[in-house]
Amino acid sequence: IFVPAGWWHATLNLPSDGEDVTVACTRNVFPPASLPYVLPRIRDSDPAFANAFVDVLQRLRKDVLRFIPDGDASHAAAAAKPALVGSCESWQIPRRHAETLSLAEFRRDFVRSGRPLIIEGLGPHLVSKQSCGLSRDFLSAHFGEKQVAVYRNFQDARLRKAGDEDEADLMRLSEALGELRKGGSSAEGLYLYDLSLPLQLPGLLEHIRLPRYFTHCYLQQTMRPNYKS
């Protein structure tokens, strides 16, 4: 279930050897089976938002109302926190190949109904041939001198002292990629986070193509009112 709050963001995952480029256009979500746990807590925090959220579910997602006793958010909260991932039906995200998925079908069956989808086959169309699949060698050669903020300890809680925030260093992009290439302790928890391509690496935009499926979000021309941040 898409949560009608927050914002859309895109994540560009740099490929390692043998991997494809992945662009994830994501939003805050949770599986329908988590409603008994999530919804009462939303209501405690913001009753008006919870009521509006239930109204959206009643209009768009009648298939999940069975998880809400009596169709409202006032029931007692479930004590057990749901698993972050699992094998239940809620986590079974459908896959479609781009060659068989029209733009109209994507918007009708997935965007408008707030359903997640994995679109396969976009890899060759996401980046230019000159970028060599956004290889680290290409990025170092063309943008390596750019200063970027790199977070340490981002994923490895063992490196973080109690109460410490993630540490951020300014370094050249080539240095960050070099540390990732070497691996070892210096690469643990290293994460290039919130890098604005238009502001910091505008030249890279020449090599990245936005799939037509997501241009309506990018241009913010057809976003539904309930899903605007």
VOPA-75784 format. One line per 10 residues: number of its first residue (from 1); their letters; for each residue y, z, x of N, C-alpha, C. Coordinates in steps of 0.2 Angstrom, whole numbers. Atoms other than C-alpha are relative to their C-alpha. Example, Ala and Ser with C-alpha at 12.3 -4.5 7.8 and 13.67 -1.06 7.14 Angstrom:
1 = as = -6 0 4 -22 39 62 6 0 4 ~ -6 -1 -4 -5 36 68 5 3 -4
***
This chain:
1 = ifvpagwwha = -6 0 4 0 0 0 6 0 4 ~ -6 0 -4 17 -5 7 4 6 -3 ~ -4 -6 2 29 10 7 7 -3 -1 ~ -7 3 1 46 4 0 6 4 3 ~ -5 -3 -4 56 12 13 -1 -2 8 ~ 0 2 -7 60 10 32 2 -7 1 ~ -2 7 -2 61 -8 39 -6 -4 3 ~ 5 4 -3 50 -22 44 2 -1 8 ~ -1 2 -7 48 -25 63 -6 -4 2 ~ 5 4 -3 39 -37 73 -2 2 7
11 = tlnlpsdged = 2 -2 -6 28 -33 88 -3 -6 4 ~ 2 6 -4 25 -46 102 -5 3 5 ~ 5 -3 -4 9 -41 111 -1 -5 6 ~ 1 4 -6 8 -48 129 -7 0 1 ~ 7 1 -1 -9 -55 132 -2 2 7 ~ 4 -1 -7 -21 -50 146 -4 -6 0 ~ 4 6 -1 -33 -62 153 -6 0 -5 ~ 5 1 5 -44 -69 140 2 1 -7 ~ -3 -2 7 -33 -63 125 5 -5 -2 ~ -5 5 3 -22 -73 113 7 4 -1
21 = vtvactrnvf = -6 -3 2 -4 -69 109 0 2 -7 ~ 0 -3 7 -2 -58 94 7 2 -2 ~ -7 -2 2 14 -56 84 -2 4 -7 ~ 2 -5 6 12 -41 71 7 1 -3 ~ -6 -2 4 25 -41 57 -2 5 -5 ~ 3 -6 4 22 -24 50 5 4 -4 ~ -4 -4 4 28 -11 38 -4 7 -1 ~ 3 -6 2 24 7 34 -5 -1 -6 ~ 6 1 6 7 7 24 -4 6 1 ~ 6 -5 0 -7 18 19 -5 -3 -5
31 = ppaslpyvlp = 5 2 5 -23 15 10 0 3 -6 ~ -1 -2 7 -24 17 -9 -4 7 0 ~ 3 -6 1 -37 31 -7 3 6 3 ~ -4 -5 -2 -24 41 2 5 3 -5 ~ -5 -1 4 -13 42 -13 0 8 -3 ~ 1 -7 2 -20 60 -19 3 4 5 ~ -3 -4 -5 -14 66 -2 7 -1 1 ~ -7 2 -2 2 56 1 5 2 -6 ~ -5 1 5 10 55 -16 3 7 -2 ~ -4 -7 1 13 74 -20 4 2 5
41 = rirdsdpafa = -4 -2 -6 20 76 -3 7 -4 0 ~ -6 4 1 32 62 -6 5 3 -6 ~ -4 -3 6 37 70 -23 3 7 2 ~ -3 -6 -2 40 87 -15 6 -1 4 ~ -6 1 -5 52 79 -2 5 -4 -4 ~ -5 4 3 61 67 -14 -3 -3 -7 ~ 3 2 7 56 67 -33 2 -7 -3 ~ -3 7 2 67 52 -37 -4 -6 3 ~ 4 6 -4 59 41 -24 -7 0 -2 ~ 7 0 2 42 47 -29 -1 -4 -7
51 = nafvdvlqrl = 0 3 6 45 42 -47 1 -8 0 ~ -1 7 -1 52 25 -42 -6 -3 3 ~ 6 3 -3 37 22 -31 -5 -1 -5 ~ 5 1 5 25 25 -45 2 -5 -5 ~ -2 6 4 35 13 -56 -2 -6 3 ~ 1 6 -4 33 0 -42 -8 -1 -1 ~ 7 0 0 14 4 -41 -2 -3 -7 ~ 2 2 6 12 2 -60 2 -7 -2 ~ -2 7 2 21 -15 -61 -4 -4 5 ~ 3 5 -5 13 -22 -45 -7 1 2
61 = rkdvlrfipd = 7 -2 -2 -3 -13 -41 -4 4 -5 ~ 3 -4 5 -12 -8 -56 -7 2 2 ~ 6 -1 -2 -28 -9 -46 -1 7 4 ~ 0 -6 -3 -23 7 -37 1 6 -4 ~ -2 -6 5 -18 18 -52 -6 5 -1 ~ 6 -5 1 -36 25 -53 0 6 5 ~ -1 -5 -5 -31 35 -38 5 5 -2 ~ -5 -5 2 -17 44 -47 -2 3 -7 ~ 2 -3 7 -23 56 -61 6 -1 -5 ~ -5 1 6 -14 52 -77 6 -5 2
71 = gdashaaaaa = -5 5 -1 -4 39 -68 7 3 3 ~ -7 -3 -2 10 51 -61 -1 3 7 ~ 0 -3 -7 14 60 -45 0 7 0 ~ -1 -7 0 14 77 -51 -6 4 1 ~ 6 -4 0 -4 82 -49 0 4 7 ~ 0 -4 -7 -9 94 -35 -2 -4 5 ~ 2 4 -6 -10 88 -18 -7 1 3 ~ 7 0 -3 -27 84 -10 1 4 7 ~ 0 -4 -6 -30 97 4 -2 -4 6 ~ 2 4 -6 -39 85 16 4 -6 1
81 = kpalvgsces = -4 6 -2 -29 73 26 -5 -6 1 ~ 4 5 0 -36 56 25 -1 -3 7 ~ 1 3 -7 -43 47 41 5 -5 1 ~ -5 5 -1 -31 36 50 -3 -7 0 ~ 4 7 0 -44 22 51 -7 2 -3 ~ 6 -1 3 -60 20 42 -4 -6 -2 ~ 4 6 2 -74 9 35 1 -1 -7 ~ 0 1 7 -69 11 17 3 -7 -2 ~ -3 6 3 -63 -4 6 7 -1 2 ~ -7 0 -1 -45 1 9 2 -3 6
91 = wqiprrhaet = -2 2 -7 -46 -4 27 -3 -7 1 ~ 3 7 -1 -55 -21 24 6 -5 -1 ~ -6 5 1 -40 -33 27 -3 -7 0 ~ 3 7 0 -44 -51 22 3 -4 6 ~ -2 5 -5 -42 -65 35 0 -7 -3 ~ 0 7 2 -36 -82 32 3 -4 6 ~ -2 5 -5 -34 -97 43 6 -4 -2 ~ -6 3 2 -17 -105 44 0 -7 -3 ~ 1 7 3 -24 -122 40 -1 0 -7 ~ 2 0 7 -30 -117 23 5 5 -4
101 = lslaefrrdf = -4 -4 3 -16 -105 19 7 -3 -1 ~ -6 3 2 -1 -113 10 6 6 0 ~ -5 -5 0 16 -104 11 1 2 -7 ~ 0 -3 7 16 -103 -8 -5 5 -2 ~ 6 -5 1 -1 -95 -9 2 7 4 ~ -1 -6 -4 4 -83 5 6 5 -4 ~ -5 -4 3 20 -77 -4 -2 2 -7 ~ 2 -2 6 12 -77 -21 -5 6 0 ~ 5 -4 0 -4 -68 -17 0 6 5 ~ 0 -5 -4 1 -57 -3 7 4 1
111 = vrsgrpliie = -7 -2 0 20 -55 -1 2 4 -6 ~ -2 -3 6 24 -52 -19 -4 6 -2 ~ 5 -6 2 9 -40 -22 0 5 5 ~ 0 -5 -5 12 -31 -6 -7 1 3 ~ 7 -1 -3 -5 -34 1 0 -3 8 ~ 1 2 -7 -9 -35 20 -4 -6 1 ~ 4 5 -2 -16 -50 28 0 -2 7 ~ 0 2 -7 -22 -56 45 0 -8 0 ~ 0 8 0 -17 -75 48 -3 -2 7 ~ 3 2 -6 -28 -83 61 2 -7 1
121 = glgphlvskq = -2 7 -2 -25 -99 70 7 -2 2 ~ -7 1 -2 -7 -97 74 2 0 7 ~ -1 -1 -7 -9 -94 92 4 -6 4 ~ -2 6 -4 -6 -112 99 7 -2 -3 ~ -7 2 2 10 -113 88 5 5 1 ~ -4 -5 -1 18 -97 92 5 0 6 ~ -4 0 -7 24 -100 110 0 -8 2 ~ -1 7 -3 29 -116 120 -6 -1 5 ~ 5 1 -6 17 -124 132 2 2 7 ~ -3 -2 -7 29 -121 146 -1 7 1
131 = scglsrdfls = 0 -8 -2 27 -102 144 -7 2 2 ~ 6 -2 -2 9 -103 148 -3 6 -4 ~ 2 -5 4 5 -92 134 3 7 1 ~ -4 -6 -1 18 -79 138 -3 4 6 ~ 3 -4 -5 9 -75 154 4 4 4 ~ -4 -5 -4 15 -61 165 3 -4 6 ~ -3 3 -5 18 -73 179 6 -4 -2 ~ -6 4 3 29 -84 168 6 5 -1 ~ -5 -5 2 39 -69 162 3 3 6 ~ -3 -3 -7 41 -62 180 4 -6 3
141 = ahfgekqvav = -4 5 -3 47 -79 186 6 -2 -3 ~ -6 2 3 59 -83 173 5 6 -3 ~ -4 -5 2 65 -66 167 -1 7 4 ~ 2 -6 -4 59 -54 180 6 5 3 ~ -6 -3 -3 77 -49 186 3 4 -6 ~ -4 -4 6 82 -42 168 -2 7 1 ~ 1 -8 0 84 -23 167 -3 1 -7 ~ 3 -2 7 73 -16 153 -2 8 0 ~ 1 -7 0 70 2 147 -8 0 -1 ~ 7 -1 0 52 7 150 -2 7 -1
151 = yrnfqdarlr = 2 -7 2 44 22 142 -7 2 4 ~ 6 -2 -3 31 32 151 -3 6 -4 ~ 4 -5 4 18 44 144 0 -2 -8 ~ -1 2 8 20 34 127 -7 1 -3 ~ 7 0 3 1 33 124 -5 6 2 ~ 4 -5 -3 -6 46 135 2 7 0 ~ -3 -7 1 -3 64 129 -2 4 6 ~ 2 -5 -5 -12 71 144 5 0 6 ~ -5 0 -5 3 66 155 6 3 -2 ~ -6 -3 3 15 74 144 0 8 -1
161 = kagdedeadl = 0 -7 1 20 92 145 2 2 -7 ~ -1 -3 7 21 103 129 8 0 -1 ~ -7 0 2 38 99 120 4 -5 4 ~ -3 5 -3 42 85 132 1 -6 -4 ~ -1 6 3 49 69 125 -3 -6 4 ~ 1 5 -4 44 52 131 5 -2 5 ~ -5 1 -5 52 48 147 1 -8 1 ~ -1 7 0 61 31 149 4 -1 7 ~ -3 3 -6 66 22 165 3 -7 -1 ~ -3 7 0 77 7 168 -3 -3 6
171 = mrlsealgel = 3 3 -6 68 -5 179 0 -8 -2 ~ 0 7 1 67 -24 182 -7 -2 -4 ~ 5 2 4 55 -33 170 -6 -1 5 ~ 5 1 -5 45 -39 185 -4 6 3 ~ 3 -6 -2 42 -22 191 -4 4 -5 ~ 4 -3 6 36 -16 174 -7 -4 0 ~ 6 4 1 24 -30 173 -5 1 6 ~ 4 -1 -6 18 -27 191 -4 6 0 ~ 4 -6 1 14 -9 187 -6 -1 -5 ~ 5 1 5 4 -15 172 -6 -4 3
181 = rkggssaegl = 5 5 -3 -5 -28 183 -4 5 5 ~ 4 -4 -5 -10 -15 196 -4 5 -4 ~ 4 -5 4 -16 -2 183 0 6 4 ~ 0 -6 -3 -21 15 188 5 5 -3 ~ -4 -5 3 -11 31 185 7 -2 -2 ~ -7 2 2 6 22 186 1 -4 -6 ~ 0 4 6 2 11 172 -2 4 -7 ~ 2 -3 6 -5 24 160 6 2 -4 ~ -6 -1 5 7 26 145 6 -4 1 ~ -6 4 -2 19 13 152 1 -5 -6
191 = ylydlslplq = -1 4 6 27 4 137 7 -2 -1 ~ -7 3 0 41 -8 135 1 0 -8 ~ -1 -2 7 48 -2 118 7 -2 -2 ~ -6 2 3 62 -9 107 4 -4 4 ~ -3 4 -4 67 -23 117 3 -6 -4 ~ -3 5 4 79 -35 108 1 -6 4 ~ 0 7 -4 76 -53 113 7 -3 -1 ~ -6 4 0 92 -60 106 5 3 5 ~ -5 -3 -4 102 -47 116 -2 0 7 ~ 2 -2 -7 92 -44 132 -4 -6 3
201 = lpgllehirl = 4 6 -3 81 -60 134 1 -6 -5 ~ -1 5 4 89 -73 124 -3 -7 2 ~ 4 6 -3 81 -87 135 -7 0 -3 ~ 7 0 2 64 -81 129 -1 -3 -7 ~ 0 2 7 68 -86 111 -1 -8 0 ~ 1 7 0 67 -104 116 -7 -2 1 ~ 7 1 -1 49 -102 119 -5 4 -5 ~ 4 -3 5 44 -92 104 2 -3 -7 ~ -2 3 7 43 -100 86 -3 5 -5 ~ 2 -5 5 43 -89 71 -4 -4 -6
211 = pryfthcylq = 4 3 5 29 -94 59 4 -1 -7 ~ -4 1 6 36 -101 42 -2 6 -5 ~ 2 -5 5 26 -87 33 5 6 0 ~ -4 -6 -1 39 -74 40 7 -1 0 ~ -7 1 0 55 -83 39 4 3 -5 ~ -4 -3 6 60 -76 22 2 7 2 ~ -1 -7 -2 59 -59 30 6 0 5 ~ -5 0 -5 69 -64 45 7 -2 -2 ~ -7 2 2 83 -72 36 2 4 -6 ~ -2 -4 6 83 -59 22 3 -3 -6
221 = qtmrpnyks = -2 4 6 85 -72 9 -4 2 -6 ~ 4 0 6 71 -68 -3 -3 7 0 ~ 3 -7 0 68 -49 1 1 3 -7 ~ 0 -3 6 64 -39 -15 5 6 1 ~ -5 -6 0 77 -25 -19 -4 6 2 ~ 4 -6 -1 63 -12 -18 -2 1 7 ~ 3 0 -6 58 -17 -1 6 -1 6 ~ -5 1 -5 75 -18 8 1 7 2 ~ -1 -6 -3 79 -4 20 7 3 -2
***
